[in-house]
Amino acid sequence: MDLKQLARRTVGMSGAELESLINVAAMKALATGYLRIHNAHILESLDRIQIGSKRSRGNEREVERMTL
């Protein structure tokens, strides 16, 4: 795992978000038969979390528009 690359890509994330990232990466690693988390697992998980958060922000705005 390249910690410098991880640090560059996770600027601004909270401790809870980093914990979630590592948990998702660990689940991906175990699901694919690995006993250790690899860079690929972390990067895939980071993409999934970032895309998911973008979608959820959009949904919140849509709900807000509907309630106003």
Residue frames as qw, qx, qy, qz and C-alpha x, y, z in Angstrom:
[[0.000, 0.892, 0.453, 0.000, 0.00, 0.00, 0.00],
 [0.418, 0.319, 0.000, 0.851, 1.41, 3.38, -1.02],
 [0.252, -0.673, -0.530, 0.450, 0.61, 5.69, 1.90],
 [0.132, -0.347, 0.130, 0.920, 1.79, 8.84, 0.11],
 [0.145, -0.183, -0.667, -0.708, -0.60, 8.21, -2.78],
 [0.303, -0.577, -0.758, 0.023, -3.39, 7.45, -0.32],
 [0.249, -0.561, -0.312, 0.725, -2.70, 10.68, 1.58],
 [0.020, -0.155, 0.346, 0.925, -2.81, 12.72, -1.65],
 [0.257, -0.276, -0.730, -0.570, -6.12, 11.20, -2.71],
 [0.416, -0.590, -0.690, 0.052, -7.84, 11.49, 0.67],
 [0.179, 0.061, -0.228, 0.955, -7.13, 15.14, 1.53],
 [0.378, -0.192, -0.012, -0.906, -10.07, 16.58, 3.45],
 [0.690, -0.260, -0.624, -0.257, -11.58, 13.26, 4.49],
 [0.528, -0.627, 0.316, -0.478, -12.52, 12.85, 8.15],
 [0.158, -0.369, 0.898, -0.180, -11.28, 10.03, 10.34],
 [0.663, 0.204, 0.603, -0.394, -14.64, 8.30, 10.06],
 [0.704, 0.627, -0.114, -0.314, -14.50, 8.49, 6.25],
 [0.246, 0.604, -0.758, -0.009, -10.98, 7.02, 6.26],
 [0.410, -0.152, 0.845, -0.309, -12.15, 4.24, 8.56],
 [0.748, 0.415, 0.334, -0.396, -15.03, 3.50, 6.20],
 [0.526, 0.691, -0.441, -0.228, -12.65, 3.47, 3.25],
 [0.034, 0.452, -0.886, 0.102, -10.39, 0.88, 4.88],
 [0.565, 0.069, 0.720, -0.397, -13.38, -1.24, 5.97],
 [0.751, 0.546, 0.062, -0.365, -14.76, -1.29, 2.41],
 [0.394, 0.655, -0.638, -0.092, -11.30, -2.15, 1.07],
 [0.252, -0.302, 0.886, -0.246, -10.97, -4.98, 3.61],
 [0.714, 0.273, 0.513, -0.390, -14.33, -6.43, 2.56],
 [0.666, 0.654, -0.241, -0.266, -13.27, -6.25, -1.11],
 [0.125, 0.580, -0.804, 0.047, -9.99, -7.99, -0.28],
 [0.436, -0.096, 0.840, -0.308, -11.71, -10.80, 1.61],
 [0.740, 0.444, 0.276, -0.424, -14.37, -11.20, -1.07],
 [0.648, 0.656, -0.361, -0.142, -11.65, -11.77, -3.67],
 [0.969, -0.072, -0.185, 0.146, -9.72, -14.23, -1.50],
 [0.421, 0.540, -0.390, 0.616, -6.93, -11.96, -0.26],
 [0.626, -0.538, -0.471, 0.310, -5.87, -11.87, 3.38],
 [0.353, -0.405, -0.068, 0.841, -4.24, -8.44, 3.04],
 [0.313, 0.874, 0.279, -0.247, -5.51, -5.16, 1.66],
 [0.592, 0.073, 0.362, 0.716, -3.75, -4.11, -1.53],
 [0.031, -0.301, 0.099, 0.948, -3.55, -0.70, -3.21],
 [0.193, -0.175, -0.699, -0.666, -6.08, -1.78, -5.82],
 [0.294, -0.551, -0.776, 0.086, -8.66, -2.57, -3.12],
 [0.200, -0.559, -0.311, 0.742, -8.20, 0.84, -1.53],
 [0.019, 0.193, -0.351, -0.916, -8.36, 2.72, -4.83],
 [0.236, -0.335, -0.790, -0.457, -11.51, 0.87, -5.91],
 [0.304, -0.609, -0.667, 0.304, -13.10, 1.57, -2.54],
 [0.156, -0.430, -0.079, 0.886, -12.11, 5.24, -2.70],
 [0.127, -0.047, -0.552, -0.823, -13.73, 5.59, -6.11],
 [0.310, -0.468, -0.807, -0.183, -16.87, 3.87, -4.84],
 [0.286, -0.600, -0.505, 0.551, -17.10, 6.11, -1.76],
 [0.083, -0.323, 0.119, 0.935, -16.44, 9.31, -3.72],
 [0.204, -0.177, -0.661, -0.700, -18.98, 8.48, -6.39],
 [0.332, -0.532, -0.778, 0.047, -21.50, 7.45, -3.75],
 [0.215, -0.545, -0.361, 0.726, -21.08, 10.70, -1.85],
 [0.041, 0.124, -0.343, -0.930, -21.56, 12.73, -5.04],
 [0.293, -0.347, -0.767, -0.454, -24.80, 10.89, -5.74],
 [0.332, -0.576, -0.680, 0.310, -26.11, 11.33, -2.22],
 [0.124, -0.379, -0.106, 0.911, -25.40, 15.07, -2.30],
 [0.170, -0.058, -0.536, -0.825, -27.39, 15.34, -5.51],
 [0.359, -0.458, -0.796, -0.167, -30.32, 13.47, -4.01],
 [0.272, -0.517, -0.502, 0.637, -30.31, 15.76, -0.95],
 [0.014, 0.235, -0.150, -0.960, -30.52, 18.81, -3.18],
 [0.280, -0.223, -0.707, -0.610, -33.37, 17.28, -5.15],
 [0.362, -0.536, -0.744, 0.167, -35.30, 16.51, -1.96],
 [0.195, -0.433, -0.263, 0.840, -34.63, 20.04, -0.72],
 [0.124, 0.031, -0.401, -0.907, -36.02, 21.50, -3.95],
 [0.353, -0.370, -0.786, -0.348, -39.13, 19.35, -3.64],
 [0.358, -0.550, -0.644, 0.394, -39.79, 20.47, -0.05],
 [0.097, -0.322, -0.072, 0.939, -39.41, 24.18, -0.80]]
